[in-house]
Amino acid sequence: MEAASCFLPDHDEDSHFVRPEAGVVALADGVGGYRAPGVDAAAFARALVYNAFEMVVATTPGGAGGICPYALLGWAYEQAVSTRTQGASTAVILSLAGATLKYAYIGDSAFAVFRDGKLFFRSEAQVHSFHYPFQLSVKNGNSVTSAARGGVEVKEGDVVVAGTDGLFDNVTSEELQRIVAMGRALGLSPKQTADVVAGFAYEASTTMGRDTPFSLESRKKQGTIFRRGKRDDITVVVAYIV
């Protein structure tokens, strides 16, 4: 795996790491509903990512079977709970084990796999209702056992794009597919592609009169009529399978 990221902060409540040598990517998005005086809405997301990173660093890269994302998410969550960390978070962890991209995610932090310029696999967001994703927290959140988990068989040339809802609320699968195909055709690096994707998502998030996944879903679920993106932190990780 060759991987890189781009982070464009808005509330600065996203957190992530990329560890290509271990084949691991992790992203978390602090739930903005916890913003309040004296409460750090980013704390739980940062704790999840920090705890997961510490475990990955302590694990021998390339070990038999690779790292289990679900077990890693569970351990990171338990550590955050044990310290009574504020806030709540969605999260996605990916781990490349041989030819299998293992995954575990909770909420609407998501990922997609592209093959030969086409969308091959896309995770499905976990939500209770519109704009109310599954989330982990010390109390009143979802259990780690609610996390979606599994594996996708990948091959050389595949492109993996992971991100928080700042990406997937503003960019459709078709738009993302076009950007990924363009990046491969131009020979862009993972970092360059991540920058382009994040820049596109940012433009969409600030543009009025433009339909986005967020406005389309709001129209469908709530009967609204607005056409625009959603301002948010934008975290994008792009990984090339080589």
PERADA-V838798 format. One record per residue. D_CENTER is the distance of its C-alpha to the mean C-alpha in Angstrom with 2 decimals. Layout:
BEGIN
D_CENTER ; D_CENTER
END
This chain:
BEGIN
16.91 ; 16.99 ; 13.79 ; 13.19 ; 10.99 ; 11.80 ; 11.39 ; 13.50 ; 14.33 ; 15.89 ; 16.26 ; 14.72 ; 12.80 ; 9.39 ; 9.59 ; 8.49 ; 10.74 ; 11.62 ; 14.68 ; 15.98 ; 19.30 ; 17.91 ; 15.46 ; 12.56 ; 9.06 ; 7.36 ; 4.99 ; 6.60 ; 7.87 ; 11.63 ; 13.38 ; 15.81 ; 18.47 ; 19.43 ; 20.64 ; 24.32 ; 27.01 ; 26.67 ; 23.18 ; 20.20 ; 17.24 ; 14.94 ; 16.82 ; 15.06 ; 11.57 ; 13.53 ; 15.59 ; 12.97 ; 11.67 ; 15.33 ; 16.65 ; 14.39 ; 15.28 ; 18.90 ; 19.05 ; 17.67 ; 20.20 ; 22.87 ; 22.31 ; 24.21 ; 22.02 ; 22.68 ; 24.21 ; 25.40 ; 22.70 ; 19.91 ; 17.67 ; 16.80 ; 13.17 ; 14.61 ; 17.40 ; 15.34 ; 13.22 ; 16.65 ; 18.35 ; 15.97 ; 16.32 ; 20.08 ; 20.51 ; 18.89 ; 21.14 ; 24.13 ; 24.03 ; 23.71 ; 20.69 ; 20.42 ; 17.83 ; 15.02 ; 11.27 ; 8.42 ; 6.38 ; 5.22 ; 7.84 ; 9.39 ; 13.08 ; 15.60 ; 18.93 ; 21.61 ; 20.79 ; 18.25 ; 14.48 ; 13.97 ; 10.95 ; 10.54 ; 8.28 ; 9.67 ; 9.50 ; 7.59 ; 3.87 ; 4.36 ; 5.98 ; 9.59 ; 12.62 ; 15.52 ; 19.06 ; 22.15 ; 20.64 ; 19.60 ; 16.62 ; 17.09 ; 14.36 ; 11.68 ; 10.08 ; 11.70 ; 10.48 ; 12.48 ; 14.58 ; 18.05 ; 19.00 ; 18.03 ; 15.76 ; 15.96 ; 12.94 ; 13.45 ; 13.01 ; 14.41 ; 17.32 ; 20.78 ; 22.40 ; 22.01 ; 18.47 ; 17.50 ; 18.47 ; 16.29 ; 18.38 ; 16.64 ; 13.42 ; 13.07 ; 13.88 ; 15.56 ; 15.85 ; 16.09 ; 19.03 ; 18.36 ; 21.03 ; 21.91 ; 20.82 ; 17.60 ; 14.62 ; 11.02 ; 8.39 ; 4.64 ; 3.17 ; 3.94 ; 7.14 ; 9.09 ; 8.36 ; 8.72 ; 11.49 ; 13.36 ; 13.25 ; 14.70 ; 14.29 ; 17.74 ; 17.07 ; 14.12 ; 16.51 ; 19.24 ; 17.48 ; 16.48 ; 20.06 ; 21.57 ; 19.85 ; 21.16 ; 24.53 ; 24.88 ; 23.96 ; 21.17 ; 19.48 ; 15.74 ; 15.95 ; 17.96 ; 15.74 ; 12.64 ; 15.15 ; 16.44 ; 13.24 ; 12.41 ; 16.11 ; 16.29 ; 13.58 ; 15.56 ; 18.78 ; 17.75 ; 16.70 ; 20.19 ; 22.30 ; 24.64 ; 26.13 ; 23.19 ; 21.53 ; 17.74 ; 15.68 ; 15.98 ; 19.75 ; 20.39 ; 18.89 ; 20.84 ; 23.93 ; 23.62 ; 23.02 ; 24.90 ; 27.38 ; 26.48 ; 27.62 ; 25.61 ; 23.98 ; 21.43 ; 17.85 ; 16.12 ; 16.21 ; 13.20 ; 11.34 ; 9.44 ; 7.13 ; 7.22 ; 7.79 ; 10.59 ; 12.51 ; 16.01 ; 17.67 ; 21.16
END
